[in-house]
Amino acid sequence: TITPLLKRMEKIGLIERERSLQDERKILVCVSDKGKELEEKAVSIPMQLIQNLGKSKLSINDLMTLRNQLNELIDVLQNKESK
């Protein structure tokens, strides 16, 4: 379930949780200021990667090969976690 993830995020200050006043079975989740700061940093990462790759001497084929290998690595790691 998502509850353990939310608890970890709350513990490190990325989100805030509170019970709904209308329906106490519901828990409202809001992104904290610290969470918003992290989001801003995370959003800039793809552009930084693109800029840095543009400066590299790797060809498009090299980059595509690297992407494929990274995707394979991600698949292997995800399969390990699910076992």
KAWOHU-V225568 format. One record per pair of residues at least 6 apart in sequence whose C-alpha atoms are under 8 Angstrom apart, sorted by the first residue. I is the first residue (numbers start at 1). J is the second residue. D is the distance in whole Angstrom. If there is no record, write none. Layout:
[[I J D] [I J D]]
This chain:
[[6 15 8] [9 15 6] [10 16 6] [10 17 7] [13 32 7] [13 34 6] [13 35 7] [14 31 6] [14 32 5] [14 33 7] [14 34 6] [14 35 4] [14 36 8] [15 29 7] [15 30 6] [15 31 4] [15 32 5] [15 35 6] [16 29 6] [16 30 5] [16 31 6] [16 32 6] [17 27 6] [17 28 6] [17 29 5] [17 30 6] [18 27 5] [18 28 5] [18 29 7] [19 25 7] [19 26 6] [19 27 4] [19 28 6] [20 26 5] [20 27 6] [20 28 6]]
